[in-house]
Structure formats: structure tokens, C-alpha cells
Amino acid sequence: MDRRPHPPHSGEALLFLTDEQLRQGIEAMFFAYRGFTADPDRILSEMAYGRAHHRALHFIGRAPGTTVNNLLNILGVTKQSLNRVLRTLIADGLVESAVGRQDKRERHLNLTDKGKELEQTLSNAQRARMRAAYRAAGPEAVAGFRTVLEAMMDGEMRTNYGRLKDTSP
């Protein structure tokens, strides 16, 4: 049995985290999320939009032509909640809704040029923050971070994430 001390950040040492180390990780995630959403929140607040609008714009932009049902599945929100957000985005000319060609009950969603511009502005702010953090942390930390995030996802969320990853250019 190896009794040598392990560096505090070695893989083996991470298997035996104390409650204090876990608390620090939870708090770091909380404050990182606040930072990650701060820039888009400022932009959205000027338009009287919130994070739900941002999430809808992001995933409609990520999968043009997606259905309302698919978006409901990805976001994990109620139909009533999503419809409220979509009505606003459609009324403001950011999203277009089209009746399905094969199934007339389906509504397919696409960003308008105005919607693409807003989504790009919001994503650029978050990409800049992620890029800076990734560069500061280094490639091994980035890979580890992604592994931790994926391990925290529930099964259905991991499936949705996997589908999105599979469509990446």
C-alpha cells in the first residue's frame, strides 16, 4: 500500500473530500455561476428579459427549427412558462414560430436576424469569460472541469447534452 502523501489536487486525494472542501466547491460554483450570468443579465435587464429568455434564445439558436416540445424537454420547464417566454420573444421579433410540415400540431422555432444578433451578443459575453477562465486554468483543468460537470448531470440532462455535443461543428 502506498503511504506517500498525495498532492492536494491529485486524483486520489480528490476521492476523499472533506465536507469543508465540498462546501468550498459548492460556493465556488455558486459565485462562478453568478459571474457567468452577470453580463447577459445586464444586457437582458435593459430589455426587460430574464434568464428564461436567454436560455430559450440559446437553445433555439443552437438547434434551428427545434420544436416547442423539444425545447420543453431541454429546458425542463412547464409549457405555460415556456409559452409566456416565447410569446414575448415572438412579439418582439426575435423568434419565428412555424407550423410543422408533417405534423400540423408541431411548432418549429427559429431565431430571426434580430434574435440571432441578441443571442450572439449574449453568447459572446459568456464565451469571453469562459475563454479567459479556461486559459488561466489550462487544458487538464478544463478537461477535468467538463468531466465534473457531466458527472453532476441527471440522466436525461446528460442525454440532452450528449445530443447537443453530437451536433457540434
C-alpha positions in Angstrom: 0.0 0.0 0.0 1.3 3.4 -1.0 1.6 5.6 2.1 3.3 8.6 0.4 1.4 11.8 0.8 -0.5 12.9 -2.3 -0.6 16.4 -3.6 -3.8 18.2 -2.6 -5.1 18.2 -6.2 -4.1 14.7 -7.2 -6.9 12.4 -8.4 -6.6 10.1 -5.4 -6.8 12.9 -2.9 -10.0 14.2 -4.6 -11.7 10.9 -3.9 -11.7 11.7 -0.1 -13.0 15.2 0.0 -14.0 16.6 3.4 -17.3 18.3 4.0 -15.4 21.6 4.1 -13.8 21.0 0.7 -17.2 20.1 -0.8 -18.8 23.3 0.8 -16.0 25.3 -0.8 -16.7 23.7 -4.2 -20.4 24.4 -3.9 -19.7 28.1 -3.0 -17.2 28.4 -5.9 -19.9 27.0 -8.3 -22.4 29.5 -6.9 -20.2 32.5 -7.3 -18.9 31.3 -10.7 -22.5 31.0 -11.9 -23.2 34.5 -10.8 -20.2 35.7 -12.7 -21.1 33.6 -15.8 -24.6 35.1 -15.9 -23.8 38.7 -14.8 -23.0 40.1 -18.3 -26.0 38.5 -20.1 -28.3 39.5 -17.1 -27.2 43.2 -17.5 -27.9 43.1 -21.3 -31.3 41.3 -20.8 -32.4 43.6 -18.0 -32.2 46.6 -20.4 -34.8 44.8 -22.5 -37.0 43.6 -19.6 -35.9 40.0 -20.2 -34.6 37.4 -17.9 -32.6 34.2 -17.9 -35.5 32.2 -19.2 -35.4 34.3 -22.4 -31.7 33.8 -22.6 -32.0 30.0 -22.3 -34.7 29.9 -25.0 -32.7 32.1 -27.4 -29.6 30.0 -26.8 -31.2 26.6 -27.5 -33.3 27.8 -30.4 -30.1 29.3 -31.9 -28.3 26.0 -31.2 -30.9 23.9 -32.9 -32.7 26.0 -35.6 -36.1 24.6 -36.3 -36.4 22.8 -33.0 -39.9 22.1 -31.8 -41.6 23.6 -28.8 -41.7 20.1 -27.3 -38.0 19.6 -27.8 -37.3 22.9 -26.2 -39.6 22.0 -23.2 -37.6 18.8 -22.8 -34.2 20.5 -22.9 -35.2 23.4 -20.6 -37.2 21.3 -18.2 -39.8 24.0 -17.7 -43.6 24.0 -17.8 -45.4 24.5 -21.1 -47.1 27.6 -19.5 -43.8 29.1 -18.5 -42.2 28.5 -21.9 -45.2 29.8 -23.8 -45.0 33.1 -21.8 -41.3 33.5 -22.8 -41.9 32.5 -26.4 -44.9 34.9 -26.8 -42.7 37.8 -25.7 -39.8 36.7 -28.0 -42.1 36.3 -31.0 -43.9 39.6 -30.3 -40.6 41.4 -30.1 -39.4 39.9 -33.4 -36.7 37.7 -32.0 -38.2 34.3 -32.7 -40.4 32.9 -35.5 -42.8 30.1 -35.0 -43.9 28.0 -38.0 -46.4 25.2 -38.1 -44.8 21.8 -38.8 -45.0 20.5 -42.4 -45.6 16.9 -41.5 -47.4 17.4 -38.2 -49.5 20.5 -38.1 -49.7 20.3 -34.3 -45.9 21.0 -34.0 -44.5 24.5 -33.9 -40.9 24.9 -35.1 -38.8 27.7 -33.8 -36.1 29.8 -35.4 -34.3 33.0 -34.5 -34.9 36.0 -36.6 -31.9 38.1 -37.7 -32.6 40.3 -34.7 -32.8 37.2 -32.4 -29.5 35.9 -33.8 -27.8 39.2 -33.1 -29.0 39.3 -29.5 -28.1 35.6 -28.9 -24.7 36.3 -30.4 -24.2 39.3 -28.1 -25.2 37.2 -25.0 -23.0 34.2 -26.0 -20.0 36.4 -26.8 -20.0 37.8 -23.3 -20.1 34.3 -21.8 -17.6 32.9 -24.3 -15.1 35.6 -23.3 -15.5 34.8 -19.6 -15.1 31.0 -20.3 -12.2 31.5 -22.6 -10.3 33.6 -20.0 -11.0 31.1 -17.3 -10.0 28.1 -19.5 -6.8 29.8 -20.5 -6.0 30.6 -16.9 -6.8 27.0 -15.7 -5.0 25.1 -18.5 -6.1 22.1 -20.7 -6.0 19.5 -18.0 -8.2 21.6 -15.6 -10.6 22.3 -18.5 -11.0 18.5 -19.2 -11.4 17.8 -15.5 -14.0 20.6 -15.1 -16.0 19.2 -18.0 -15.9 15.7 -16.6 -17.1 17.0 -13.2 -20.0 19.0 -14.8 -21.1 15.9 -16.9 -20.9 13.7 -13.8 -23.3 16.1 -12.0 -25.9 16.0 -14.7 -29.0 13.8 -14.2 -29.5 11.1 -16.8 -32.0 13.0 -19.0 -29.9 16.1 -18.8 -26.8 14.1 -19.8 -28.7 12.7 -22.8 -29.8 16.2 -24.0 -26.2 17.4 -23.5 -24.9 14.5 -25.5 -27.3 15.2 -28.3 -26.1 18.8 -28.5 -22.4 17.7 -28.3 -23.1 15.3 -31.2 -24.3 18.2 -33.4 -21.3 20.5 -32.7 -19.3 21.5 -35.7 
